[in-house]
Amino acid sequence: MAQRIQSPSSINTYKQCPRKYYYHYILKLPTIASIHLIRGKIVHSVLEDFFKINIDSMGDENIEFELNILLQSTFKGKWNESQKELIDLKLGQEKLEFYYKESQTMINSWFESLLNRIQLKQNNHLSFKEAFNLLKPKTEVYFKSEEHKVQGFIDAIHDVNGEISLMDYKTSRKDTMSDEYRLQLAIYALLYFEKYGKHPDLVGIDFLKHGLKYLKVDKELIELAKQECALIQENTKSEDIQDFPMKTSPLCKWATGQCNFYDICFGQKKIDDFK
């Protein structure tokens, strides 16, 4: 069979539980939406649209205030556009309001961080608009490696005076640079390296609630990505469920929910019930 084009998500899913990978990526069983996925999609879309602003067409007076108004308006609009998906979660109005306010807080924190970085550039005798345009990234950039059979969208690519950094936005409540995040960033570095012939200087996570965390890109990080891309291809040649063992862990069931395939793994439902 032809090799599948993997992604950081599919590789991390396999490492978490091969059986989960089998149900999701081979059988392609439907999954249930969650507030975290929907909220993440909304926030990513807001930040992507924010950088489409043509700041040069704006007046110089109250520019920070106007940018904030545009940001808040975009967030509110995106949230309202997703009302059907949000209501279908059946969380209740109180919980939805909690997640709305929490998401708004994340966006406000991100905007404040951006303003601080702009101010630092202004100290180097740049105007606000010049600093904004210098820090403005390319957003949602798609990469695909035929050699390593992996693909992904990079949330933001910054080129600041020749220093390249790749960033991924996270709406998680903790700012831990986990092994899963490290691998995701390693794969992004590999994708960038294959396309441009040089590796980025930094890769990082913008924990929207907490701030930025970076990893320096070196040979070890690139090799990690290559090894994991090769390993996933070797481990997923088969389509026999027996070759994808279930790995039980606290991630099967947690305080606020459970894995999409928990009921199949533990015999409460059959595969055909999901099709």
C-alpha positions in Angstrom: 0.0 0.0 0.0 1.1 3.6 -0.6 2.7 5.5 2.2 0.4 7.8 4.1 1.2 11.5 4.3 1.5 12.0 8.1 1.3 15.1 10.2 2.5 16.1 13.7 -1.0 15.3 15.0 -1.1 11.8 13.5 2.4 10.9 14.6 1.7 12.1 18.2 -1.6 10.2 18.1 0.3 7.0 17.2 2.8 7.6 20.0 0.0 8.2 22.5 -2.0 5.0 21.4 -1.6 3.0 18.2 -5.2 1.8 18.5 -6.4 5.4 18.6 -4.4 6.0 15.4 -6.0 3.0 13.7 -9.5 4.1 14.5 -8.9 7.8 13.5 -6.5 7.6 10.5 -7.1 4.2 9.0 -10.8 3.5 9.7 -11.5 7.2 9.7 -14.2 6.8 12.3 -16.0 10.1 13.1 -15.0 12.0 16.2 -17.0 14.2 18.6 -16.3 17.9 18.6 -15.0 19.5 21.8 -15.0 23.0 23.2 -11.2 22.9 23.1 -11.1 22.1 19.3 -13.8 24.6 18.4 -12.3 27.3 20.6 -8.8 26.7 19.2 -10.1 27.0 15.6 -11.8 30.3 16.5 -8.8 31.8 18.1 -6.4 30.7 15.4 -8.7 32.2 12.8 -8.9 35.5 14.7 -5.1 35.9 14.9 -4.7 34.9 11.2 -7.3 37.6 10.2 -5.7 40.2 12.5 -2.5 40.1 10.4 -4.4 40.8 7.2 -4.9 44.3 8.5 -3.3 46.9 6.3 -1.9 49.0 9.0 -0.4 51.6 6.6 -4.0 52.7 5.7 -4.7 53.5 9.3 -4.3 56.9 11.0 -1.4 57.4 13.5 -3.6 58.6 16.3 -5.1 56.0 18.7 -3.7 53.2 16.5 -3.3 50.8 19.5 -6.9 51.5 20.5 -8.2 51.0 17.0 -6.2 47.7 16.5 -7.7 46.4 19.8 -11.2 47.3 18.7 -10.7 45.4 15.4 -9.3 42.4 17.3 -12.2 42.3 19.8 -14.7 42.7 16.9 -13.1 39.9 14.9 -13.2 37.6 18.0 -16.8 38.3 18.7 -17.7 37.8 15.1 -15.9 34.4 14.8 -17.4 33.2 18.1 -20.9 34.1 16.8 -20.3 32.4 13.5 -19.6 29.2 15.5 -22.7 29.4 17.6 -24.3 26.2 16.1 -21.2 24.2 16.8 -20.9 25.6 20.3 -24.6 25.0 21.1 -24.4 21.5 19.8 -21.8 20.7 22.5 -24.7 21.0 25.1 -22.4 22.6 27.7 -25.0 25.1 28.8 -24.8 28.9 28.7 -22.8 29.3 31.8 -19.9 27.2 30.6 -20.0 28.7 27.1 -19.7 32.2 28.7 -16.8 30.9 30.8 -14.9 29.7 27.7 -15.8 32.9 25.8 -14.3 35.1 28.6 -11.3 32.8 28.9 -10.6 32.9 25.2 -11.0 36.7 25.2 -8.5 36.9 28.1 -6.0 34.8 26.0 -6.4 37.1 23.0 -6.0 40.2 25.2 -2.8 38.7 26.7 -1.5 37.9 23.2 -2.2 41.5 22.1 -0.5 43.0 25.1 2.6 40.8 24.3 2.5 42.0 20.7 2.4 45.6 21.8 5.4 45.0 24.2 7.4 43.6 21.3 6.4 46.5 19.1 7.5 49.0 21.8 10.9 47.3 22.0 11.4 47.8 18.2 10.3 51.4 18.6 13.2 51.9 20.9 15.3 51.2 17.9 13.9 54.3 16.3 11.1 52.6 14.3 7.6 54.0 14.1 4.7 51.9 15.4 3.7 51.0 11.9 7.3 50.0 10.9 7.6 47.9 14.0 4.3 46.2 13.4 5.2 45.4 9.8 8.6 44.1 10.9 6.9 41.7 13.4 4.1 40.8 11.1 4.4 37.0 10.2 3.3 34.9 7.3 0.3 33.0 8.7 -1.1 29.5 8.2 1.6 28.4 5.8 1.3 24.9 4.3 4.3 22.6 3.9 4.6 19.1 2.6 7.6 16.8 2.4 7.5 14.1 -0.2 10.8 12.7 1.1 9.6 12.3 4.7 5.9 11.9 3.9 4.8 14.5 6.3 2.8 17.8 6.1 1.6 20.6 8.3 0.3 24.1 8.6 2.6 26.5 10.5 0.6 29.1 12.3 3.2 31.9 12.0 6.6 32.4 10.3 8.5 35.4 11.5 11.4 36.9 9.7 12.8 39.7 11.8 16.1 41.1 10.4 16.9 37.7 8.9 16.2 35.7 12.1 13.6 33.1 11.2 11.2 31.7 13.9 8.3 29.3 13.5 5.5 29.7 16.0 2.5 27.6 16.9 -0.4 29.0 18.9 -1.8 27.0 21.8 -4.9 27.8 23.9 -3.9 25.3 26.6 -4.1 26.3 30.3 -0.5 25.2 31.0 2.6 26.4 29.4 4.6 23.1 29.5 6.8 22.4 26.5 5.8 18.8 26.3 7.4 16.0 24.2 4.4 16.2 21.9 5.0 19.9 21.3 8.7 19.5 20.9 8.1 16.8 18.2 5.6 19.0 16.4 8.1 21.9 16.3 10.9 19.6 15.2 8.7 18.5 12.2 8.0 22.1 11.4 11.7 22.8 11.4 12.3 19.8 9.1 9.6 21.0 6.7 11.1 24.4 6.5 14.6 23.0 6.1 13.6 20.8 3.2 11.8 23.7 1.4 14.4 26.4 1.9 17.7 24.5 2.3 18.4 26.0 5.7 16.8 25.5 9.1 15.0 28.2 11.0 16.8 29.8 13.9 14.0 29.2 16.4 10.8 27.3 16.8 8.3 28.0 19.6 4.9 27.9 21.1 2.9 31.0 21.8 0.9 29.9 24.8 -1.7 32.6 24.4 -2.6 32.5 28.1 1.0 32.6 29.3 3.5 33.9 26.7 6.2 32.6 24.3 8.5 29.7 24.7 11.3 28.9 22.2 13.5 26.1 21.2 16.8 26.7 19.4 16.9 24.6 16.1 19.9 22.4 15.9 20.9 19.1 14.2 19.5 17.1 17.1 16.0 18.6 16.7 16.1 18.0 12.9 17.2 14.4 13.4 14.4 13.8 15.9 11.9 14.8 13.2 13.5 12.6 10.6 13.6 9.5 12.9 10.0 9.9 14.0 8.8 10.4 10.4 10.6 7.2 9.3 9.3 5.3 12.3 5.7 6.1 11.7 5.9 4.9 8.1 7.4 1.6 9.3 4.8 1.2 12.1 1.8 1.9 9.9 2.4 -0.3 6.9 -0.3 -2.7 8.0 -4.0 -2.2 8.1 -4.6 -5.1 10.5 -6.0 -3.9 13.8 -3.9 -6.4 15.7 -0.8 -4.5 14.6 -2.1 -1.4 16.4 -2.2 -2.4 20.1 -4.2 -0.4 22.6 -2.1 1.6 25.0 -4.1 2.3 28.2 -3.3 5.4 30.1 -5.0 8.3 32.0 -5.6 9.8 28.5 -8.3 7.1 27.8 -10.6 8.8 30.3 -10.0 12.1 32.1 -11.9 14.3 34.5 -13.9 16.2 31.8 -14.3 13.5 29.2 -12.8 10.5 27.4 -11.1 9.4 24.2 -13.5 9.4 21.2 -12.9 5.6 20.9 -13.2 4.7 24.6 -16.5 2.9 24.2 -15.0 0.7 21.4 -11.9 -0.2 23.3 -13.7 -1.1 26.4 -16.5 -3.1 24.7 -19.4 -0.7 25.2 -19.9 -0.1 21.5 -18.9 -1.8 18.3 -17.1 -0.3 15.4 -20.2 -0.5 13.2 -22.0 1.8 15.7 -19.6 4.6 14.7 -19.9 4.2 11.0 
